[in-house]
Amino acid sequence: MALLIKRRLLARVVVGIAVAIAFSVAFFWSSRAQEMSPQQTQRPRRVTNNTQQSTETQKPNNGSEEVDEGDVVRVDTQLVSVPAVVTDSSGRPLSGLKPENFRIIEDGQQQTIANFGTTDTPFEIALLLDTSGSTRDDVALIRSAATSFIEALRPGDRVGIVSFNTAQTVSNPIPTVEVLASLTSDRGELRTAVEHLGSSSGTPYYDALERVVSSIFRDPPREDVRGRRAVVALTDGVDSASNSDFATARVKLSQAGVACYFVQINTEDFVEDRLMKDCQDDGQLSLSQRQIERYRRLFFPAANADNFNDFCRMGPFERMSISRELYNLARREMNDLARVSGGRSFQAATLADARAAFARVAADIGTLYSLGYYPTNKTRDGKFRTIKLEVKGVKEKAQIRARDGYYAPKQ
């Protein structure tokens, strides 16, 4: 009996100890949870003492906080790419520059460089070949010039090819934009694509610039080529068949951060000579209705549109005036795109000169630095923002050619 009583007392003691332990554990984790909430739901920061931690916790998040390895960071602004060529006073490219040699200013505010590519970093290039109008009979020369340009690029550079062709519809053939090759470094594939160049009776030039962004540069760039994309266009820049317009193409190229290079072919005299011919002449060339309407809208917006709807009823001087204005407009547009994007325009009096012009483009691309930053101004208003690039820490006075701004994304 005494033994039984002792066993029961021992059992009660054990149960009591277990209950006490359980309550202690529960109280510990309850207190711990209170300590962790809500402060521990914030992103951790690197701190040196408790006073700094308290101060950091009270500060609002300004988007520039320091985070520990393994944290997930959401980027609310797109990377702005700034391709740049830096030369000395005699025009020779300055190589070997580092991120600390550059200073980027957007709308007066200094920015932090987040991405940097040296002149040795590979490039991605969309090659746009205009095989319309007066160049249709010289496709062989265009093939030769394009092939030479491709061979002059560095082994790591990737190229995509865009050109014009003619699509047969139920009623009439229409000029179209054709992607002959996606981005590739395979020189054999690119040579084959150039051999398949077609030709077109019209020039959907603005549509082609948009196609460069939507097709050739559709996918985000690889890490090693961020900010190193360019379109190189062989064209006279006179659009006759696009559904798009220059303003739209310009914004899309700017938002994509594409540097624009132009080998400007002078076809004006050839075109004017054929515009003067009678509409019944087999050698006659007509301005398209889209070209005439663009001319009226830009230069005589208040004029009656009915007076511009019949090319064949126009006099020779009126035709010549329209043609010259459209050519001057095209040159201004190409020069503007090259300037704002950090690219460059080269003149080629004839297609025979295109090979030399392409060689200069290839040499220029080989001297490009690329910088990138996330703007401190995160407003998505679609407005144009100016960029100023400065070089510091070099012995000679440096000359810089870089894009001078970009269009912010819209909501």
DACORSUL-V726091 format. One record per residue. N is the residue number from 1. PHI is phi in radians with two decimals (999 if undefined). NEAR is the number of other ideal C-beta (glycine too) atoms within 12 Angstrom. Layout:
n;phi;near
N;PHI;NEAR
N;PHI;NEAR
This chain:
n;phi;near
1;999;7
2;-1.02;8
3;-1.14;9
4;-1.11;10
5;-1.09;11
6;-1.05;12
7;-1.10;13
8;-1.13;14
9;-1.10;14
10;-1.08;14
11;-1.11;14
12;-1.12;14
13;-1.09;14
14;-1.07;14
15;-1.09;14
16;-1.09;14
17;-1.09;14
18;-1.09;14
19;-1.10;14
20;-1.08;14
21;-1.10;14
22;-1.05;14
23;-1.11;14
24;-1.09;14
25;-1.10;14
26;-1.07;14
27;-1.12;14
28;-1.04;14
29;-1.25;14
30;-1.14;14
31;-1.13;13
32;-1.12;13
33;-1.14;15
34;-1.14;13
35;-1.19;12
36;-1.45;14
37;-1.99;12
38;-1.68;10
39;-1.03;17
40;-1.32;14
41;-1.48;10
42;-1.44;19
43;-1.15;20
44;-1.19;19
45;-2.15;21
46;-1.36;15
47;-2.35;17
48;-1.96;11
49;-2.76;10
50;-1.16;10
51;-1.12;11
52;-1.09;15
53;-1.10;18
54;-1.12;13
55;-1.14;13
56;-1.07;23
57;-1.11;21
58;-1.41;12
59;-1.35;16
60;-1.25;10
61;-1.31;17
62;-1.80;10
63;1.46;20
64;-2.08;16
65;-1.18;19
66;-1.55;18
67;-2.09;17
68;-1.42;13
69;-1.06;9
70;1.74;8
71;-1.23;14
72;-1.69;9
73;-1.94;17
74;-1.63;11
75;-1.66;14
76;-1.65;17
77;-2.22;24
78;-1.44;26
79;-1.25;29
80;-1.68;41
81;-1.63;44
82;-2.29;48
83;-1.26;48
84;-2.61;44
85;-1.95;37
86;-2.08;38
87;-2.23;26
88;-1.50;20
89;-1.11;13
90;-1.67;11
91;1.62;16
92;-1.44;15
93;-1.09;25
94;-1.64;31
95;-1.82;20
96;1.38;14
97;-1.28;34
98;-2.10;20
99;-0.95;24
100;-1.22;14
101;-1.47;26
102;-2.06;36
103;-2.39;27
104;-1.88;42
105;-2.18;26
106;-1.99;33
107;0.84;22
108;1.52;13
109;-1.89;17
110;-1.19;19
111;-1.99;32
112;-1.69;25
113;-1.24;31
114;-1.89;26
115;-2.52;31
116;-2.57;30
117;-2.19;34
118;-1.41;28
119;-1.17;28
120;-1.52;20
121;-1.23;30
122;-1.06;31
123;-2.17;45
124;-2.05;44
125;-2.26;47
126;-1.74;44
127;-1.68;49
128;-1.82;50
129;-1.99;53
130;-1.53;50
131;-2.00;45
132;-2.15;46
133;0.96;40
134;-1.28;36
135;-1.62;37
136;-1.07;29
137;-1.44;16
138;-2.11;28
139;-1.06;28
140;-1.07;20
141;-1.16;28
142;-1.15;41
143;-1.02;33
144;-1.12;24
145;-1.14;39
146;-1.14;44
147;-1.11;29
148;-1.10;28
149;-1.11;41
150;-1.06;39
151;-1.19;22
152;-1.40;28
153;-1.33;32
154;-1.38;25
155;-0.98;16
156;-1.43;21
157;-1.21;35
158;-1.97;34
159;-2.28;44
160;-2.09;41
161;-2.16;46
162;-2.19;44
163;-2.57;44
164;-1.90;43
165;-2.61;31
166;-2.06;24
167;-1.77;20
168;-1.56;13
169;-1.80;10
170;-1.10;7
171;-1.66;7
172;-2.44;12
173;-1.21;18
174;-2.25;25
175;-1.26;35
176;-2.34;29
177;-1.69;42
178;-2.21;29
179;-1.58;30
180;-1.50;35
181;-2.72;33
182;-1.39;25
183;-1.00;33
184;-2.73;27
185;-1.78;24
186;-1.35;19
187;-1.13;24
188;-1.13;15
189;-1.09;21
190;-1.21;33
191;-1.10;24
192;-1.10;18
193;-1.09;30
194;-1.11;34
195;-1.12;22
196;-1.70;22
197;-1.02;37
198;-1.73;32
199;-2.54;29
200;-2.49;34
201;-1.46;27
202;-2.22;37
203;-2.20;45
204;-1.45;40
205;-1.16;48
206;-1.11;39
207;-1.04;36
208;-1.16;47
209;-1.11;45
210;-1.13;35
211;-1.15;35
212;-1.00;43
213;-1.26;33
214;-1.38;25
215;-2.02;27
216;-1.13;37
217;-1.88;36
218;-1.14;20
219;-1.47;17
220;-1.03;16
221;-1.21;29
222;-1.12;20
223;-1.00;15
224;-1.38;20
225;-2.15;30
226;-1.08;30
227;1.40;43
228;-2.20;40
229;-2.25;44
230;-2.56;50
231;-1.89;48
232;-2.05;51
233;-2.01;53
234;-1.74;49
235;-2.90;48
236;-1.61;40
237;1.35;42
238;-1.61;47
239;-1.43;42
240;-2.32;41
241;-2.50;34
242;-1.38;33
243;-1.45;20
244;-1.54;27
245;-2.41;24
246;-1.12;29
247;-1.05;21
248;-1.16;21
249;-1.09;38
250;-1.10;32
251;-1.12;29
252;-1.14;33
253;-1.13;45
254;-1.14;39
255;-1.15;30
256;-1.45;39
257;1.19;42
258;-1.68;44
259;-1.31;45
260;-1.95;44
261;-2.05;44
262;-2.27;41
263;-1.76;45
264;-1.48;37
265;-1.55;43
266;-1.59;28
267;-1.95;36
268;-1.10;27
269;-1.09;19
270;-1.06;26
271;-1.19;34
272;-1.04;25
273;-1.03;19
274;-1.42;25
275;-1.18;39
276;-1.35;24
277;-1.28;19
278;-1.16;16
279;-1.09;20
280;-1.55;9
281;-1.38;14
282;-1.11;9
283;-1.57;17
284;-1.30;19
285;-2.17;31
286;-1.84;30
287;-1.32;41
288;-1.25;31
289;-1.09;19
290;-1.17;31
291;-1.14;36
292;-1.14;34
293;-1.16;26
294;-1.10;33
295;-1.06;35
296;-1.07;26
297;-1.14;18
298;-1.48;23
299;-1.85;19
300;-2.40;19
301;-1.10;13
302;-1.56;9
303;-1.29;16
304;-1.22;10
305;-1.09;17
306;-1.14;11
307;-1.38;17
308;-2.15;28
309;-1.87;18
310;-2.44;17
311;-1.09;29
312;-1.19;20
313;-1.58;15
314;-1.35;24
315;-1.37;14
316;-1.08;21
317;-1.23;13
318;-1.15;24
319;-1.07;33
320;-1.12;22
321;-1.08;21
322;-1.10;34
323;-1.06;38
324;-1.15;23
325;-1.12;25
326;-1.19;39
327;-1.19;35
328;-1.10;21
329;-1.08;27
330;-1.08;39
331;-1.15;26
332;-1.11;22
333;-1.13;35
334;-1.14;43
335;-1.12;23
336;-1.14;26
337;-1.08;41
338;-1.11;38
339;-1.15;24
340;-1.24;32
341;-1.69;45
342;1.52;41
343;-1.58;40
344;-2.87;36
345;-1.97;33
346;-2.22;34
347;-1.60;23
348;-2.30;32
349;-1.04;19
350;-2.42;25
351;-1.11;35
352;-1.13;17
353;-1.48;22
354;-1.11;39
355;-1.05;28
356;-1.15;22
357;-1.14;35
358;-1.09;37
359;-1.09;24
360;-1.21;26
361;-1.11;43
362;-1.06;33
363;-1.16;24
364;-1.17;36
365;-1.07;39
366;-1.22;28
367;-1.93;33
368;-1.40;47
369;-1.57;43
370;-2.35;46
371;-2.15;44
372;-2.49;38
373;-2.62;35
374;-1.72;25
375;-1.05;36
376;-1.24;23
377;-1.49;25
378;-1.68;20
379;-1.16;17
380;-1.72;17
381;-1.96;14
382;1.28;15
383;-1.49;19
384;-1.41;20
385;-2.13;34
386;-1.45;25
387;-2.14;39
388;-2.19;23
389;-1.91;37
390;-2.13;24
391;-2.02;30
392;-2.33;19
393;1.31;17
394;-2.01;22
395;-1.25;11
396;-1.63;16
397;-1.25;15
398;-1.60;30
399;-1.90;21
400;-2.12;33
401;-2.15;31
402;-2.61;40
403;-1.12;44
404;-1.80;27
405;2.89;30
406;-2.79;41
407;-1.69;29
408;-1.15;26
409;-1.17;25
410;-1.78;12
411;-1.08;9
